[in-house]
Amino acid sequence: MARKKQNSNLVGWAILGLLAFGIFQFGIMGNADRPAPSAAKPAAPRTATQASPASVPLDVPRFVNVASLNVRHAPSQAADLITALPRGTRLRVLDRQDGWLLVDLNPTLEGWVTERFTTTDGPAQYRPPAAVPGSR
C-alpha cells in the first residue's frame, strides 16, 4: 500500500508561517516612520531667525507638515500606532518630551507625534490662478 508524503506539506506550512510572521512583524513596506538610508539628508544649519522647537510655547497651535503623520501611544517609534493625521490638521499640544509632542485628538484620546513633522505656520490657502485676459 502507498504511503502519503507528509514532509512536503510540513515544509510548505513552515514557509507560509515564516512569511506571515515577517509581514506581521515588519509590515509589507517596512517601517514608514524611518526614512530610507538613501533619503537621509544632513540637517540644515539653523539661522538666527529660526526658533528652536523647544522655544515655541505649548499653547501655540501646530499643524501637520507632512502628507501623513503617525500618532502613537508613547513617545517612541516603537510604540503602538493610534492613527495617522493628514497634512494641515490643526493640533492642540499638551506636553513636549524629547522631540515628541503630546496632542489632544478628541475629548477622550491623546497621542504622541514627532515634533519635527509639525509647524506653527497654518496651511496655505489655495488661490486659483487669475484668468487670462481675453479668454472665455
C-alpha positions in Angstrom: 0.0 0.0 0.0 1.3 3.5 -0.9 2.1 5.9 1.9 1.3 9.6 1.7 4.2 12.1 1.8 3.7 14.4 4.8 7.0 16.2 4.8 6.1 18.3 1.7 3.0 19.7 3.5 5.0 20.5 6.6 7.7 22.4 4.7 5.0 24.5 2.9 3.3 25.4 6.1 6.6 26.3 7.7 7.5 28.7 4.8 4.0 30.2 4.9 4.3 30.7 8.6 7.7 32.5 8.3 6.3 34.7 5.5 3.2 35.6 7.6 5.5 36.4 10.6 7.7 38.6 8.5 4.7 40.6 7.2 3.2 40.9 10.7 6.5 42.0 12.3 7.8 44.4 9.6 4.8 45.2 7.5 4.7 44.8 3.8 6.6 48.1 3.2 8.7 48.1 6.4 8.5 50.8 9.0 7.2 54.0 7.3 8.4 56.2 10.2 12.0 55.6 9.4 13.4 57.3 6.3 15.3 55.1 3.8 19.1 55.3 4.3 19.5 56.8 0.9 16.9 59.5 1.7 18.8 60.7 4.8 19.7 64.4 4.3 22.0 66.4 6.5 20.2 68.9 8.7 20.3 72.5 7.5 22.1 74.8 9.9 19.7 77.0 12.0 19.8 80.6 11.2 19.3 83.3 13.8 15.7 83.9 12.7 14.6 80.3 13.2 13.3 79.5 16.7 14.3 76.2 18.2 11.3 73.8 18.7 11.6 73.9 22.4 11.2 77.7 22.5 7.8 77.6 20.9 5.1 77.8 23.7 2.8 74.8 24.1 -0.3 76.9 23.6 0.6 77.9 20.1 -1.4 75.8 17.6 0.6 73.4 15.5 -0.2 71.9 12.1 0.8 68.7 10.4 3.5 69.5 7.8 3.8 66.1 6.1 1.4 64.1 3.9 0.5 61.7 6.8 1.7 62.0 10.4 1.6 58.9 12.7 0.1 59.3 16.2 1.4 56.9 18.8 0.6 55.7 22.3 4.0 56.7 23.7 6.8 59.0 22.6 8.7 56.3 20.7 8.8 55.0 17.1 8.4 51.5 18.6 5.1 52.5 20.4 1.8 51.2 19.0 0.1 53.3 16.3 -3.2 55.0 17.1 -4.0 56.8 13.8 -2.5 58.9 11.1 -3.3 62.6 10.5 -3.4 64.3 7.1 -1.4 67.4 6.2 -2.8 70.6 7.6 -4.5 69.1 10.6 -4.6 71.5 13.5 -3.0 70.1 16.7 -3.5 71.2 20.3 -0.3 70.5 22.1 -0.5 69.3 25.8 3.1 68.4 26.5 6.6 68.1 25.0 9.2 65.4 25.6 12.5 64.6 23.8 11.3 65.8 20.3 7.8 64.4 20.7 4.5 66.3 21.3 1.5 65.0 23.3 -1.5 66.2 21.3 -5.2 66.2 22.1 -7.1 64.1 19.4 -10.5 64.3 20.9 -12.0 64.7 24.4 -11.1 61.2 25.4 -7.9 60.4 23.4 -4.3 61.8 23.4 -1.4 60.7 21.4 2.3 61.4 20.6 3.6 62.9 17.3 7.1 63.7 16.2 7.7 67.4 16.7 9.8 67.9 13.6 6.9 67.0 11.3 4.8 69.8 12.6 4.8 73.6 12.0 3.4 76.7 13.6 2.6 78.1 10.2 -1.0 77.5 9.2 -1.8 75.7 6.0 -1.6 77.8 2.9 -4.9 78.8 1.4 -5.4 77.8 -2.2 -5.9 80.6 -4.7 -6.9 79.7 -8.2 -4.8 81.4 -10.9 -6.1 84.7 -12.3 -8.0 84.5 -15.6 -6.0 85.2 -18.7 -7.3 88.5 -20.3 -9.2 87.9 -23.5 -10.0 84.3 -22.8 -13.5 82.9 -22.3 
